[in-house]
Amino acid sequence: MLTHLSVQNFTLVERLDLDFKSGMTVITGETGAGKSVLLEALGQTLGDRADASRVRHGAKRADISATFDLSAIKRAQQWLEKQDLEQDEAPNECLLRRTLTAEGRSKAYINGHPATLAQLKNLGEMLMDIHSQHEHQSLLVKDNHRRLLDEYAAHTALAREVKEAFQAWKAKREWLDERRANADELTERYQLISYQVEELDQLNLQDGELENLEQEQRTLADAENLLQAASQLCELGSDEEMGLQQGIYRALQLLRNLGDKPKLLQEAEQMLAEAQIQIDEALRSAEQFSDGFNLDPERLSQVDQRLSAIYEIARKHRVTPAELIGVHQALADEAAQLGGGDEQLEQLEREVNELEQTYRQLGKKLTQARTKAGLSLSKKVNSHLKQLAMEHAVLTVQLTDRHERPAPHGLEDVELLISTNPGQPAAPLAKVASGGELSRVSLAIQVVAAEHSAIPSLVFDEVDVGIGGATADTVGRLLRQLAARGQILCVTHLAQVASKGHQHLKVAKASSKQKVLTSLVELSGGEKVEELARMLGGAELTAESRAHAEQMLERAG
């Protein structure tokens, strides 16, 4: 859960440090005071897109840090360990930090390590689940109904399997259709490729052969010059009167016959001795080359013909000779794919049928799971709707079969339908529910979804818009019940909801000639009473509004 939030130079906040507790934390304040600033700042640490305009006017940089206790979030601990971003000294704690500059640059950090925005967002989705006041608008989009149902019942992994199976089936089916539609063209292509592959098979170019042939060609082409030079070298070295060996021998003898030699002559003797060894080795190499060299004009002709064949086929394919082996393999693979005629078409048909069966089996499994989850979801939502003063409302999850028109999302369309009055047939939400009713339906769904959430920290940003009176009191009780499983942060404008909070934070705006700042303080005792009285009666507080506020706090316990 969230334990601490530090905000510097973000929108109207100059500096803010807050400690959070478990249970239900409510955030209140006058209209325009900036109640949502806290959640906007928190959203930055959870991977929301950076906005340079949110840096406080006159400041160079905004800096936001959020600390989370991960004791109850093993998935996040494992993720951090896998990413090598954990804190060894405090494995159950995680610090997220985000900086924004007035120039539009932003940086993200996880436990002090630089992180990408994608990493921040992935981790953030494990730490907090945010429900906003605009979420009810998403209920007007039919595709969101399927996503909502799958997330409620944790079917997202199975839904992903269905999508992948559909895509594999579709790709193979399209390839089969293409083979059928372009049979003549593909046959011509196959014949051409088969001829090219046969020609390359006959050439049979081996790895490293081209380099060896080119080297051999250079050696054979210059054979006479090489042999003549080697012979002359042998003669120059072994001549009994003027040869290199004789000259070195006489020089060494001259120095060795000297008695006590100076250091420089000793060094000269040593170098001549080493030179004698090198000359002997060089002459032996020249002799071996001369003795073993085979001056074979016929071999040169064979090498020239082999290289000409390689160069000619390379020109046909418009590649370098070195690329021919890769071209050969690619053409052979394509020929194998195109070949087979009717037999391969039959094999493709079998593969398409198998992929379709896999998709439909997974789709049926998903249909069964969705059917069961739909009954559970509608039952729980309807129970909450009754508490939210929609006694006669009945929400149903409709699954419309589309076996003849299968889709990536499965074998059915999912849509939420509602009947708000007795005897009224169920119809799409957009056609039946009013704005206020839609807000309550959305809230009921969000509460049910939150009950099944594995995330211990939930945020509700003014989800009680359009609700009042006894219904607002019910909303407060529902949120307080949810808080028993972890942590709830709730931005609200309703005293009935605010009175249910275990922790109460108030946002206030202070103005001066130089600047306007937003501050946030924790309320206790009489301060809570005053704030609730203000929310009940407006700017002018009365004894009646204070008494009413005290009663609300007493009832909340």
Secondary structure in CASP SS format (residue, H / E / C, confidence):
PFRMAT SS
TARGET T0000
AUTHOR 0000-0000-0000
METHOD secondary structure of the structure
MODEL  1
M C 1.00
L E 1.00
T E 1.00
H E 1.00
L E 1.00
S E 1.00
V E 1.00
Q E 1.00
N E 1.00
F E 1.00
T C 1.00
L C 1.00
V E 1.00
E E 1.00
R E 1.00
L E 1.00
D E 1.00
L E 1.00
D E 1.00
F C 1.00
K C 1.00
S C 1.00
G E 1.00
M E 1.00
T E 1.00
V E 1.00
I E 1.00
T E 1.00
G E 1.00
E C 1.00
T C 1.00
G C 1.00
A C 1.00
G C 1.00
K C 1.00
S C 1.00
V H 1.00
L H 1.00
L H 1.00
E H 1.00
A H 1.00
L H 1.00
G H 1.00
Q H 1.00
T H 1.00
L C 1.00
G C 1.00
D C 1.00
R C 1.00
A C 1.00
D C 1.00
A H 1.00
S H 1.00
R H 1.00
V E 1.00
R C 1.00
H C 1.00
G C 1.00
A C 1.00
K C 1.00
R E 1.00
A E 1.00
D E 1.00
I E 1.00
S E 1.00
A E 1.00
T E 1.00
F E 1.00
D E 1.00
L C 1.00
S C 1.00
A C 1.00
I C 1.00
K H 1.00
R H 1.00
A H 1.00
Q H 1.00
Q H 1.00
W H 1.00
L H 1.00
E H 1.00
K H 1.00
Q C 1.00
D C 1.00
L C 1.00
E C 1.00
Q C 1.00
D C 1.00
E C 1.00
A C 1.00
P C 1.00
N C 1.00
E E 1.00
C E 1.00
L E 1.00
L E 1.00
R E 1.00
R E 1.00
T E 1.00
L E 1.00
T E 1.00
A C 1.00
E C 1.00
G C 1.00
R C 1.00
S E 1.00
K E 1.00
A E 1.00
Y E 1.00
I E 1.00
N C 1.00
G C 1.00
H E 1.00
P E 1.00
A E 1.00
T C 1.00
L H 1.00
A H 1.00
Q H 1.00
L H 1.00
K H 1.00
N H 1.00
L H 1.00
G H 1.00
E H 1.00
M H 1.00
L H 1.00
M E 1.00
D E 1.00
I E 1.00
H E 1.00
S E 1.00
Q C 1.00
H C 1.00
E H 1.00
H H 1.00
Q H 1.00
S H 1.00
L C 1.00
L C 1.00
V C 1.00
K H 1.00
D H 1.00
N H 1.00
H H 1.00
R H 1.00
R H 1.00
L H 1.00
L H 1.00
D H 1.00
E H 1.00
Y H 1.00
A C 1.00
A C 1.00
H C 1.00
T H 1.00
A H 1.00
L H 1.00
A H 1.00
R H 1.00
E H 1.00
V H 1.00
K H 1.00
E H 1.00
A H 1.00
F H 1.00
Q H 1.00
A H 1.00
W H 1.00
K H 1.00
A H 1.00
K H 1.00
R H 1.00
E H 1.00
W H 1.00
L H 1.00
D H 1.00
E H 1.00
R H 1.00
R H 1.00
A H 1.00
N C 1.00
A H 1.00
D H 1.00
E H 1.00
L H 1.00
T H 1.00
E H 1.00
R H 1.00
Y H 1.00
Q H 1.00
L H 1.00
I H 1.00
S H 1.00
Y H 1.00
Q H 1.00
V H 1.00
E H 1.00
E H 1.00
L H 1.00
D H 1.00
Q H 1.00
L H 1.00
N C 1.00
L C 1.00
Q C 1.00
D C 1.00
G C 1.00
E H 1.00
L H 1.00
E H 1.00
N H 1.00
L H 1.00
E H 1.00
Q H 1.00
E H 1.00
Q H 1.00
R H 1.00
T H 1.00
L H 1.00
A H 1.00
D C 1.00
A H 1.00
E H 1.00
N H 1.00
L H 1.00
L H 1.00
Q H 1.00
A H 1.00
A H 1.00
S H 1.00
Q H 1.00
L H 1.00
C H 1.00
E H 1.00
L H 1.00
G H 1.00
S H 1.00
D C 1.00
E C 1.00
E C 1.00
M C 1.00
G C 1.00
L H 1.00
Q H 1.00
Q H 1.00
G H 1.00
I H 1.00
Y H 1.00
R H 1.00
A H 1.00
L H 1.00
Q H 1.00
L H 1.00
L H 1.00
R H 1.00
N C 1.00
L C 1.00
G C 1.00
D C 1.00
K C 1.00
P C 1.00
K H 1.00
L H 1.00
L H 1.00
Q H 1.00
E H 1.00
A H 1.00
E H 1.00
Q H 1.00
M H 1.00
L H 1.00
A H 1.00
E H 1.00
A H 1.00
Q H 1.00
I H 1.00
Q H 1.00
I H 1.00
D H 1.00
E H 1.00
A H 1.00
L H 1.00
R H 1.00
S H 1.00
A H 1.00
E H 1.00
Q H 1.00
F H 1.00
S H 1.00
D H 1.00
G H 1.00
F C 1.00
N C 1.00
L C 1.00
D C 1.00
P H 1.00
E H 1.00
R H 1.00
L H 1.00
S H 1.00
Q H 1.00
V H 1.00
D H 1.00
Q H 1.00
R H 1.00
L H 1.00
S H 1.00
A H 1.00
I H 1.00
Y H 1.00
E H 1.00
I H 1.00
A H 1.00
R H 1.00
K H 1.00
H H 1.00
R C 1.00
V C 1.00
T C 1.00
P H 1.00
A H 1.00
E H 1.00
L H 1.00
I H 1.00
G H 1.00
V H 1.00
H H 1.00
Q H 1.00
A H 1.00
L H 1.00
A H 1.00
D H 1.00
E H 1.00
A H 1.00
A H 1.00
Q H 1.00
L H 1.00
G C 1.00
G C 1.00
G H 1.00
D H 1.00
E H 1.00
Q H 1.00
L H 1.00
E H 1.00
Q H 1.00
L H 1.00
E H 1.00
R H 1.00
E H 1.00
V H 1.00
N H 1.00
E H 1.00
L H 1.00
E H 1.00
Q H 1.00
T H 1.00
Y H 1.00
R H 1.00
Q H 1.00
L H 1.00
G H 1.00
K H 1.00
K H 1.00
L H 1.00
T H 1.00
Q H 1.00
A H 1.00
R H 1.00
T H 1.00
K H 1.00
A H 1.00
G H 1.00
L H 1.00
S H 1.00
L H 1.00
S H 1.00
K H 1.00
K H 1.00
V H 1.00
N H 1.00
S H 1.00
H H 1.00
L H 1.00
K H 1.00
Q H 1.00
L C 1.00
A C 1.00
M C 1.00
E C 1.00
H C 1.00
A C 1.00
V E 1.00
L E 1.00
T E 1.00
V E 1.00
Q E 1.00
L E 1.00
T E 1.00
D E 1.00
R C 1.00
H C 1.00
E C 1.00
R C 1.00
P C 1.00
A E 1.00
P C 1.00
H C 1.00
G E 1.00
L C 1.00
E E 1.00
D E 1.00
V E 1.00
E E 1.00
L E 1.00
L E 1.00
I E 1.00
S E 1.00
T C 1.00
N C 1.00
P C 1.00
G C 1.00
Q C 1.00
P C 1.00
A C 1.00
A E 1.00
P E 1.00
L H 1.00
A H 1.00
K H 1.00
V H 1.00
A C 1.00
S C 1.00
G H 1.00
G H 1.00
E H 1.00
L H 1.00
S H 1.00
R H 1.00
V H 1.00
S H 1.00
L H 1.00
A H 1.00
I H 1.00
Q H 1.00
V H 1.00
V H 1.00
A H 1.00
A H 1.00
E H 1.00
H C 1.00
S C 1.00
A C 1.00
I C 1.00
P C 1.00
S E 1.00
L E 1.00
V E 1.00
F E 1.00
D E 1.00
E C 1.00
V C 1.00
D C 1.00
V C 1.00
G C 1.00
I C 1.00
G C 1.00
G H 1.00
A H 1.00
T H 1.00
A H 1.00
D H 1.00
T H 1.00
V H 1.00
G H 1.00
R H 1.00
L H 1.00
L H 1.00
R H 1.00
Q H 1.00
L H 1.00
A H 1.00
A C 1.00
R C 1.00
G C 1.00
Q E 1.00
I E 1.00
L E 1.00
C E 1.00
V E 1.00
T C 1.00
H C 1.00
L C 1.00
A H 1.00
Q H 1.00
V H 1.00
A H 1.00
S C 1.00
K C 1.00
G C 1.00
H C 1.00
Q E 1.00
H E 1.00
L E 1.00
K E 1.00
V E 1.00
A E 1.00
K E 1.00
A E 1.00
S E 1.00
S C 1.00
K C 1.00
Q C 1.00
K C 1.00
V E 1.00
L E 1.00
T E 1.00
S E 1.00
L E 1.00
V E 1.00
E E 1.00
L E 1.00
S C 1.00
G C 1.00
G H 1.00
E H 1.00
K H 1.00
V H 1.00
E H 1.00
E H 1.00
L H 1.00
A H 1.00
R H 1.00
M H 1.00
L H 1.00
G H 1.00
G C 1.00
A C 1.00
E C 1.00
L C 1.00
T C 1.00
A H 1.00
E H 1.00
S H 1.00
R H 1.00
A H 1.00
H H 1.00
A H 1.00
E H 1.00
Q H 1.00
M H 1.00
L H 1.00
E H 1.00
R H 1.00
A H 1.00
G C 1.00
END
